Amino acid sequence: MKKLILMFAAIAAVSFASCGNKQAEAEKAKADSIRIADSIAAVEAAAAEAAATDTTAVVDSAAVVAE
């Protein structure tokens, strides 16, 4: 009888352990998504700034050549 109770206790412990951390995993996935979105936004902003800077340089050199 003791073995049977211990076996049920072990099964219950494994069941609870396998169901845990769903919330923590979901929060981690959300944080990763936000971090990736922020990284993409930063790269796009830097590319836009670089494109604006490059356009200005081309306009300036065209003005120098035209003079």
PDB file of N, CA, C and O in Angstrom:
ATOM      1  N   MET A   1       0.813  -1.181   0.000  1.00  0.00           N
ATOM      2  CA  MET A   1       0.000   0.000   0.000  1.00  0.00           C
ATOM      3  C   MET A   1       0.872   1.266   0.000  1.00  0.00           C
ATOM      4  O   MET A   1       0.551   2.251  -0.665  1.00  0.00           O
ATOM      5  N   LYS A   2       1.991   1.223   0.765  1.00  0.00           N
ATOM      6  CA  LYS A   2       2.893   2.364   0.808  1.00  0.00           C
ATOM      7  C   LYS A   2       3.474   2.656  -0.578  1.00  0.00           C
ATOM      8  O   LYS A   2       3.588   3.813  -0.984  1.00  0.00           O
ATOM      9  N   LYS A   3       3.836   1.601  -1.289  1.00  0.00           N
ATOM     10  CA  LYS A   3       4.410   1.779  -2.620  1.00  0.00           C
ATOM     11  C   LYS A   3       3.400   2.415  -3.573  1.00  0.00           C
ATOM     12  O   LYS A   3       3.751   3.241  -4.415  1.00  0.00           O
ATOM     13  N   LEU A   4       2.153   2.017  -3.421  1.00  0.00           N
ATOM     14  CA  LEU A   4       1.107   2.551  -4.275  1.00  0.00           C
ATOM     15  C   LEU A   4       0.912   4.047  -4.015  1.00  0.00           C
ATOM     16  O   LEU A   4       0.769   4.827  -4.956  1.00  0.00           O
ATOM     17  N   ILE A   5       0.906   4.442  -2.761  1.00  0.00           N
ATOM     18  CA  ILE A   5       0.758   5.861  -2.402  1.00  0.00           C
ATOM     19  C   ILE A   5       1.963   6.656  -2.888  1.00  0.00           C
ATOM     20  O   ILE A   5       1.807   7.757  -3.417  1.00  0.00           O
ATOM     21  N   LEU A   6       3.153   6.111  -2.714  1.00  0.00           N
ATOM     22  CA  LEU A   6       4.351   6.794  -3.188  1.00  0.00           C
ATOM     23  C   LEU A   6       4.340   6.938  -4.714  1.00  0.00           C
ATOM     24  O   LEU A   6       4.775   7.959  -5.247  1.00  0.00           O
ATOM     25  N   MET A   7       3.842   5.916  -5.410  1.00  0.00           N
ATOM     26  CA  MET A   7       3.783   5.979  -6.859  1.00  0.00           C
ATOM     27  C   MET A   7       2.804   7.080  -7.299  1.00  0.00           C
ATOM     28  O   MET A   7       3.110   7.845  -8.214  1.00  0.00           O
ATOM     29  N   PHE A   8       1.646   7.164  -6.663  1.00  0.00           N
ATOM     30  CA  PHE A   8       0.692   8.217  -7.005  1.00  0.00           C
ATOM     31  C   PHE A   8       1.249   9.608  -6.675  1.00  0.00           C
ATOM     32  O   PHE A   8       1.018  10.567  -7.411  1.00  0.00           O
ATOM     33  N   ALA A   9       1.974   9.703  -5.578  1.00  0.00           N
ATOM     34  CA  ALA A   9       2.589  10.984  -5.213  1.00  0.00           C
ATOM     35  C   ALA A   9       3.637  11.386  -6.247  1.00  0.00           C
ATOM     36  O   ALA A   9       3.741  12.558  -6.610  1.00  0.00           O
ATOM     37  N   ALA A  10       4.407  10.417  -6.715  1.00  0.00           N
ATOM     38  CA  ALA A  10       5.419  10.704  -7.736  1.00  0.00           C
ATOM     39  C   ALA A  10       4.768  11.131  -9.043  1.00  0.00           C
ATOM     40  O   ALA A  10       5.245  12.058  -9.697  1.00  0.00           O
ATOM     41  N   ILE A  11       3.693  10.473  -9.427  1.00  0.00           N
ATOM     42  CA  ILE A  11       2.974  10.836 -10.652  1.00  0.00           C
ATOM     43  C   ILE A  11       2.401  12.246 -10.532  1.00  0.00           C
ATOM     44  O   ILE A  11       2.469  13.030 -11.478  1.00  0.00           O
ATOM     45  N   ALA A  12       1.844  12.563  -9.380  1.00  0.00           N
ATOM     46  CA  ALA A  12       1.292  13.900  -9.163  1.00  0.00           C
ATOM     47  C   ALA A  12       2.387  14.958  -9.226  1.00  0.00           C
ATOM     48  O   ALA A  12       2.180  16.028  -9.799  1.00  0.00           O
ATOM     49  N   ALA A  13       3.536  14.674  -8.649  1.00  0.00           N
ATOM     50  CA  ALA A  13       4.649  15.628  -8.668  1.00  0.00           C
ATOM     51  C   ALA A  13       5.136  15.871 -10.092  1.00  0.00           C
ATOM     52  O   ALA A  13       5.413  17.009 -10.471  1.00  0.00           O
ATOM     53  N   VAL A  14       5.240  14.819 -10.867  1.00  0.00           N
ATOM     54  CA  VAL A  14       5.674  14.961 -12.260  1.00  0.00           C
ATOM     55  C   VAL A  14       4.638  15.745 -13.061  1.00  0.00           C
ATOM     56  O   VAL A  14       4.994  16.571 -13.902  1.00  0.00           O
ATOM     57  N   SER A  15       3.371  15.489 -12.803  1.00  0.00           N
ATOM     58  CA  SER A  15       2.298  16.209 -13.506  1.00  0.00           C
ATOM     59  C   SER A  15       2.368  17.701 -13.213  1.00  0.00           C
ATOM     60  O   SER A  15       2.263  18.519 -14.127  1.00  0.00           O
ATOM     61  N   PHE A  16       2.543  18.060 -11.951  1.00  0.00           N
ATOM     62  CA  PHE A  16       2.641  19.479 -11.607  1.00  0.00           C
ATOM     63  C   PHE A  16       3.896  20.107 -12.192  1.00  0.00           C
ATOM     64  O   PHE A  16       3.859  21.258 -12.628  1.00  0.00           O
ATOM     65  N   ALA A  17       4.978  19.395 -12.209  1.00  0.00           N
ATOM     66  CA  ALA A  17       6.226  19.934 -12.743  1.00  0.00           C
ATOM     67  C   ALA A  17       6.126  20.157 -14.244  1.00  0.00           C
ATOM     68  O   ALA A  17       6.678  21.131 -14.756  1.00  0.00           O
ATOM     69  N   SER A  18       5.441  19.284 -14.953  1.00  0.00           N
ATOM     70  CA  SER A  18       5.347  19.429 -16.400  1.00  0.00           C
ATOM     71  C   SER A  18       4.402  20.557 -16.806  1.00  0.00           C
ATOM     72  O   SER A  18       4.511  21.071 -17.919  1.00  0.00           O
ATOM     73  N   CYS A  19       3.496  20.944 -15.950  1.00  0.00           N
ATOM     74  CA  CYS A  19       2.542  22.008 -16.273  1.00  0.00           C
ATOM     75  C   CYS A  19       3.050  23.386 -15.858  1.00  0.00           C
ATOM     76  O   CYS A  19       2.443  24.391 -16.226  1.00  0.00           O
ATOM     77  N   GLY A  20       4.112  23.460 -15.126  1.00  0.00           N
ATOM     78  CA  GLY A  20       4.594  24.734 -14.617  1.00  0.00           C
ATOM     79  C   GLY A  20       5.344  25.554 -15.648  1.00  0.00           C
ATOM     80  O   GLY A  20       5.689  25.055 -16.718  1.00  0.00           O
ATOM     81  N   ASN A  21       5.595  26.810 -15.325  1.00  0.00           N
ATOM     82  CA  ASN A  21       6.391  27.755 -16.101  1.00  0.00           C
ATOM     83  C   ASN A  21       5.767  28.172 -17.417  1.00  0.00           C
ATOM     84  O   ASN A  21       6.466  28.743 -18.254  1.00  0.00           O
ATOM     85  N   LYS A  22       4.505  27.919 -17.639  1.00  0.00           N
ATOM     86  CA  LYS A  22       3.859  28.376 -18.875  1.00  0.00           C
ATOM     87  C   LYS A  22       3.820  29.901 -18.903  1.00  0.00           C
ATOM     88  O   LYS A  22       4.069  30.512 -19.942  1.00  0.00           O
ATOM     89  N   GLN A  23       3.511  30.509 -17.771  1.00  0.00           N
ATOM     90  CA  GLN A  23       3.437  31.963 -17.701  1.00  0.00           C
ATOM     91  C   GLN A  23       4.811  32.583 -17.892  1.00  0.00           C
ATOM     92  O   GLN A  23       4.946  33.575 -18.607  1.00  0.00           O
ATOM     93  N   ALA A  24       5.833  32.015 -17.263  1.00  0.00           N
ATOM     94  CA  ALA A  24       7.180  32.558 -17.385  1.00  0.00           C
ATOM     95  C   ALA A  24       7.678  32.460 -18.823  1.00  0.00           C
ATOM     96  O   ALA A  24       8.334  33.378 -19.314  1.00  0.00           O
ATOM     97  N   GLU A  25       7.373  31.362 -19.496  1.00  0.00           N
ATOM     98  CA  GLU A  25       7.790  31.206 -20.887  1.00  0.00           C
ATOM     99  C   GLU A  25       7.073  32.199 -21.785  1.00  0.00           C
ATOM    100  O   GLU A  25       7.676  32.735 -22.715  1.00  0.00           O
ATOM    101  N   ALA A  26       5.805  32.452 -21.527  1.00  0.00           N
ATOM    102  CA  ALA A  26       5.045  33.412 -22.326  1.00  0.00           C
ATOM    103  C   ALA A  26       5.597  34.828 -22.136  1.00  0.00           C
ATOM    104  O   ALA A  26       5.708  35.584 -23.101  1.00  0.00           O
ATOM    105  N   GLU A  27       5.940  35.186 -20.904  1.00  0.00           N
ATOM    106  CA  GLU A  27       6.502  36.509 -20.642  1.00  0.00           C
ATOM    107  C   GLU A  27       7.874  36.664 -21.309  1.00  0.00           C
ATOM    108  O   GLU A  27       8.200  37.730 -21.830  1.00  0.00           O
ATOM    109  N   LYS A  28       8.661  35.605 -21.289  1.00  0.00           N
ATOM    110  CA  LYS A  28       9.981  35.654 -21.925  1.00  0.00           C
ATOM    111  C   LYS A  28       9.838  35.812 -23.440  1.00  0.00           C
ATOM    112  O   LYS A  28      10.583  36.573 -24.057  1.00  0.00           O
ATOM    113  N   ALA A  29       8.894  35.103 -24.031  1.00  0.00           N
ATOM    114  CA  ALA A  29       8.665  35.214 -25.471  1.00  0.00           C
ATOM    115  C   ALA A  29       8.212  36.621 -25.839  1.00  0.00           C
ATOM    116  O   ALA A  29       8.631  37.161 -26.863  1.00  0.00           O
ATOM    117  N   LYS A  30       7.349  37.221 -25.002  1.00  0.00           N
ATOM    118  CA  LYS A  30       6.881  38.584 -25.259  1.00  0.00           C
ATOM    119  C   LYS A  30       8.031  39.580 -25.148  1.00  0.00           C
ATOM    120  O   LYS A  30       8.145  40.490 -25.969  1.00  0.00           O
ATOM    121  N   ALA A  31       8.879  39.413 -24.142  1.00  0.00           N
ATOM    122  CA  ALA A  31      10.025  40.300 -23.972  1.00  0.00           C
ATOM    123  C   ALA A  31      10.993  40.169 -25.149  1.00  0.00           C
ATOM    124  O   ALA A  31      11.547  41.167 -25.611  1.00  0.00           O
ATOM    125  N   ASP A  32      11.197  38.945 -25.635  1.00  0.00           N
ATOM    126  CA  ASP A  32      12.067  38.746 -26.792  1.00  0.00           C
ATOM    127  C   ASP A  32      11.493  39.426 -28.027  1.00  0.00           C
ATOM    128  O   ASP A  32      12.234  40.036 -28.798  1.00  0.00           O
ATOM    129  N   SER A  33      10.190  39.329 -28.219  1.00  0.00           N
ATOM    130  CA  SER A  33       9.545  39.960 -29.370  1.00  0.00           C
ATOM    131  C   SER A  33       9.706  41.478 -29.311  1.00  0.00           C
ATOM    132  O   SER A  33       9.985  42.119 -30.324  1.00  0.00           O
ATOM    133  N   ILE A  34       9.531  42.039 -28.130  1.00  0.00           N
ATOM    134  CA  ILE A  34       9.680  43.489 -27.970  1.00  0.00           C
ATOM    135  C   ILE A  34      11.120  43.901 -28.236  1.00  0.00           C
ATOM    136  O   ILE A  34      11.367  44.917 -28.887  1.00  0.00           O
ATOM    137  N   ARG A  35      12.073  43.117 -27.734  1.00  0.00           N
ATOM    138  CA  ARG A  35      13.483  43.438 -27.940  1.00  0.00           C
ATOM    139  C   ARG A  35      13.828  43.394 -29.431  1.00  0.00           C
ATOM    140  O   ARG A  35      14.547  44.264 -29.923  1.00  0.00           O
ATOM    141  N   ILE A  36      13.328  42.405 -30.140  1.00  0.00           N
ATOM    142  CA  ILE A  36      13.609  42.283 -31.572  1.00  0.00           C
ATOM    143  C   ILE A  36      12.974  43.437 -32.341  1.00  0.00           C
ATOM    144  O   ILE A  36      13.594  44.005 -33.240  1.00  0.00           O
ATOM    145  N   ALA A  37      11.732  43.783 -31.986  1.00  0.00           N
ATOM    146  CA  ALA A  37      11.057  44.904 -32.652  1.00  0.00           C
ATOM    147  C   ALA A  37      11.804  46.208 -32.409  1.00  0.00           C
ATOM    148  O   ALA A  37      11.928  47.026 -33.321  1.00  0.00           O
ATOM    149  N   ASP A  38      12.303  46.414 -31.196  1.00  0.00           N
ATOM    150  CA  ASP A  38      13.075  47.613 -30.894  1.00  0.00           C
ATOM    151  C   ASP A  38      14.375  47.641 -31.692  1.00  0.00           C
ATOM    152  O   ASP A  38      14.784  48.699 -32.169  1.00  0.00           O
ATOM    153  N   SER A  39      15.021  46.501 -31.841  1.00  0.00           N
ATOM    154  CA  SER A  39      16.258  46.425 -32.612  1.00  0.00           C
ATOM    155  C   SER A  39      16.011  46.750 -34.078  1.00  0.00           C
ATOM    156  O   SER A  39      16.790  47.472 -34.700  1.00  0.00           O
ATOM    157  N   ILE A  40      14.929  46.220 -34.625  1.00  0.00           N
ATOM    158  CA  ILE A  40      14.595  46.489 -36.026  1.00  0.00           C
ATOM    159  C   ILE A  40      14.294  47.970 -36.211  1.00  0.00           C
ATOM    160  O   ILE A  40      14.729  48.574 -37.192  1.00  0.00           O
ATOM    161  N   ALA A  41      13.556  48.554 -35.281  1.00  0.00           N
ATOM    162  CA  ALA A  41      13.235  49.979 -35.370  1.00  0.00           C
ATOM    163  C   ALA A  41      14.500  50.829 -35.298  1.00  0.00           C
ATOM    164  O   ALA A  41      14.611  51.829 -36.007  1.00  0.00           O
ATOM    165  N   ALA A  42      15.445  50.448 -34.458  1.00  0.00           N
ATOM    166  CA  ALA A  42      16.695  51.207 -34.342  1.00  0.00           C
ATOM    167  C   ALA A  42      17.508  51.111 -35.635  1.00  0.00           C
ATOM    168  O   ALA A  42      18.096  52.101 -36.072  1.00  0.00           O
ATOM    169  N   VAL A  43      17.542  49.939 -36.239  1.00  0.00           N
ATOM    170  CA  VAL A  43      18.284  49.773 -37.497  1.00  0.00           C
ATOM    171  C   VAL A  43      17.631  50.582 -38.613  1.00  0.00           C
ATOM    172  O   VAL A  43      18.319  51.228 -39.404  1.00  0.00           O
ATOM    173  N   GLU A  44      16.294  50.544 -38.673  1.00  0.00           N
ATOM    174  CA  GLU A  44      15.596  51.316 -39.699  1.00  0.00           C
ATOM    175  C   GLU A  44      15.809  52.814 -39.511  1.00  0.00           C
ATOM    176  O   GLU A  44      15.971  53.541 -40.491  1.00  0.00           O
ATOM    177  N   ALA A  45      15.811  53.284 -38.268  1.00  0.00           N
ATOM    178  CA  ALA A  45      16.040  54.700 -37.994  1.00  0.00           C
ATOM    179  C   ALA A  45      17.454  55.101 -38.394  1.00  0.00           C
ATOM    180  O   ALA A  45      17.664  56.175 -38.957  1.00  0.00           O
ATOM    181  N   ALA A  46      18.422  54.237 -38.102  1.00  0.00           N
ATOM    182  CA  ALA A  46      19.803  54.534 -38.472  1.00  0.00           C
ATOM    183  C   ALA A  46      19.956  54.545 -39.990  1.00  0.00           C
ATOM    184  O   ALA A  46      20.683  55.376 -40.534  1.00  0.00           O
ATOM    185  N   ALA A  47      19.278  53.630 -40.673  1.00  0.00           N
ATOM    186  CA  ALA A  47      19.352  53.596 -42.135  1.00  0.00           C
ATOM    187  C   ALA A  47      18.710  54.840 -42.736  1.00  0.00           C
ATOM    188  O   ALA A  47      19.224  55.401 -43.703  1.00  0.00           O
ATOM    189  N   ALA A  48      17.592  55.268 -42.167  1.00  0.00           N
ATOM    190  CA  ALA A  48      16.930  56.478 -42.659  1.00  0.00           C
ATOM    191  C   ALA A  48      17.806  57.703 -42.431  1.00  0.00           C
ATOM    192  O   ALA A  48      17.889  58.581 -43.290  1.00  0.00           O
ATOM    193  N   GLU A  49      18.456  57.761 -41.282  1.00  0.00           N
ATOM    194  CA  GLU A  49      19.344  58.885 -40.987  1.00  0.00           C
ATOM    195  C   GLU A  49      20.546  58.884 -41.925  1.00  0.00           C
ATOM    196  O   GLU A  49      20.976  59.934 -42.404  1.00  0.00           O
ATOM    197  N   ALA A  50      21.082  57.692 -42.180  1.00  0.00           N
ATOM    198  CA  ALA A  50      22.223  57.593 -43.092  1.00  0.00           C
ATOM    199  C   ALA A  50      21.811  57.988 -44.504  1.00  0.00           C
ATOM    200  O   ALA A  50      22.581  58.635 -45.213  1.00  0.00           O
ATOM    201  N   ALA A  51      20.613  57.609 -44.917  1.00  0.00           N
ATOM    202  CA  ALA A  51      20.133  57.970 -46.251  1.00  0.00           C
ATOM    203  C   ALA A  51      19.943  59.478 -46.344  1.00  0.00           C
ATOM    204  O   ALA A  51      20.254  60.074 -47.375  1.00  0.00           O
ATOM    205  N   ALA A  52      19.438  60.103 -45.289  1.00  0.00           N
ATOM    206  CA  ALA A  52      19.261  61.552 -45.291  1.00  0.00           C
ATOM    207  C   ALA A  52      20.611  62.250 -45.333  1.00  0.00           C
ATOM    208  O   ALA A  52      20.763  63.266 -46.010  1.00  0.00           O
ATOM    209  N   THR A  53      21.581  61.719 -44.625  1.00  0.00           N
ATOM    210  CA  THR A  53      22.925  62.296 -44.623  1.00  0.00           C
ATOM    211  C   THR A  53      23.570  62.129 -45.993  1.00  0.00           C
ATOM    212  O   THR A  53      24.214  63.056 -46.483  1.00  0.00           O
ATOM    213  N   ASP A  54      23.413  60.981 -46.613  1.00  0.00           N
ATOM    214  CA  ASP A  54      23.993  60.740 -47.932  1.00  0.00           C
ATOM    215  C   ASP A  54      23.373  61.645 -48.984  1.00  0.00           C
ATOM    216  O   ASP A  54      24.079  62.124 -49.871  1.00  0.00           O
ATOM    217  N   THR A  55      22.093  61.887 -48.908  1.00  0.00           N
ATOM    218  CA  THR A  55      21.420  62.768 -49.863  1.00  0.00           C
ATOM    219  C   THR A  55      21.933  64.181 -49.718  1.00  0.00           C
ATOM    220  O   THR A  55      22.132  64.867 -50.720  1.00  0.00           O
ATOM    221  N   THR A  56      22.150  64.629 -48.514  1.00  0.00           N
ATOM    222  CA  THR A  56      22.679  65.960 -48.270  1.00  0.00           C
ATOM    223  C   THR A  56      24.073  66.093 -48.850  1.00  0.00           C
ATOM    224  O   THR A  56      24.407  67.119 -49.442  1.00  0.00           O
ATOM    225  N   ALA A  57      24.895  65.053 -48.683  1.00  0.00           N
ATOM    226  CA  ALA A  57      26.262  65.095 -49.205  1.00  0.00           C
ATOM    227  C   ALA A  57      26.248  65.171 -50.725  1.00  0.00           C
ATOM    228  O   ALA A  57      27.063  65.877 -51.318  1.00  0.00           O
ATOM    229  N   VAL A  58      25.338  64.457 -51.353  1.00  0.00           N
ATOM    230  CA  VAL A  58      25.251  64.486 -52.817  1.00  0.00           C
ATOM    231  C   VAL A  58      24.798  65.860 -53.283  1.00  0.00           C
ATOM    232  O   VAL A  58      25.324  66.374 -54.270  1.00  0.00           O
ATOM    233  N   VAL A  59      23.843  66.461 -52.603  1.00  0.00           N
ATOM    234  CA  VAL A  59      23.353  67.788 -52.969  1.00  0.00           C
ATOM    235  C   VAL A  59      24.479  68.803 -52.792  1.00  0.00           C
ATOM    236  O   VAL A  59      24.663  69.668 -53.649  1.00  0.00           O
ATOM    237  N   ASP A  60      25.234  68.715 -51.698  1.00  0.00           N
ATOM    238  CA  ASP A  60      26.324  69.649 -51.449  1.00  0.00           C
ATOM    239  C   ASP A  60      27.396  69.518 -52.512  1.00  0.00           C
ATOM    240  O   ASP A  60      27.898  70.533 -52.994  1.00  0.00           O
ATOM    241  N   SER A  61      27.768  68.296 -52.897  1.00  0.00           N
ATOM    242  CA  SER A  61      28.808  68.159 -53.899  1.00  0.00           C
ATOM    243  C   SER A  61      28.310  68.601 -55.255  1.00  0.00           C
ATOM    244  O   SER A  61      29.101  69.071 -56.073  1.00  0.00           O
ATOM    245  N   ALA A  62      27.018  68.464 -55.521  1.00  0.00           N
ATOM    246  CA  ALA A  62      26.477  68.955 -56.783  1.00  0.00           C
ATOM    247  C   ALA A  62      26.533  70.481 -56.808  1.00  0.00           C
ATOM    248  O   ALA A  62      26.773  71.067 -57.864  1.00  0.00           O
ATOM    249  N   ALA A  63      26.320  71.124 -55.685  1.00  0.00           N
ATOM    250  CA  ALA A  63      26.383  72.591 -55.620  1.00  0.00           C
ATOM    251  C   ALA A  63      27.820  73.050 -55.836  1.00  0.00           C
ATOM    252  O   ALA A  63      28.040  74.072 -56.485  1.00  0.00           O
ATOM    253  N   VAL A  64      28.794  72.329 -55.313  1.00  0.00           N
ATOM    254  CA  VAL A  64      30.191  72.706 -55.487  1.00  0.00           C
ATOM    255  C   VAL A  64      30.595  72.557 -56.946  1.00  0.00           C
ATOM    256  O   VAL A  64      31.300  73.415 -57.478  1.00  0.00           O
ATOM    257  N   VAL A  65      30.164  71.492 -57.598  1.00  0.00           N
ATOM    258  CA  VAL A  65      30.503  71.249 -58.993  1.00  0.00           C
ATOM    259  C   VAL A  65      29.845  72.301 -59.868  1.00  0.00           C
ATOM    260  O   VAL A  65      30.445  72.738 -60.850  1.00  0.00           O
ATOM    261  N   ALA A  66      28.626  72.720 -59.542  1.00  0.00           N
ATOM    262  CA  ALA A  66      27.912  73.677 -60.347  1.00  0.00           C
ATOM    263  C   ALA A  66      28.530  75.064 -60.248  1.00  0.00           C
ATOM    264  O   ALA A  66      28.380  75.864 -61.172  1.00  0.00           O
ATOM    265  N   GLU A  67      29.198  75.359 -59.192  1.00  0.00           N
ATOM    266  CA  GLU A  67      29.801  76.679 -59.020  1.00  0.00           C
ATOM    267  C   GLU A  67      30.983  76.770 -59.895  1.00  0.00           C
ATOM    268  O   GLU A  67      31.656  77.800 -59.918  1.00  0.00           O
TER     269      GLU A  67
END
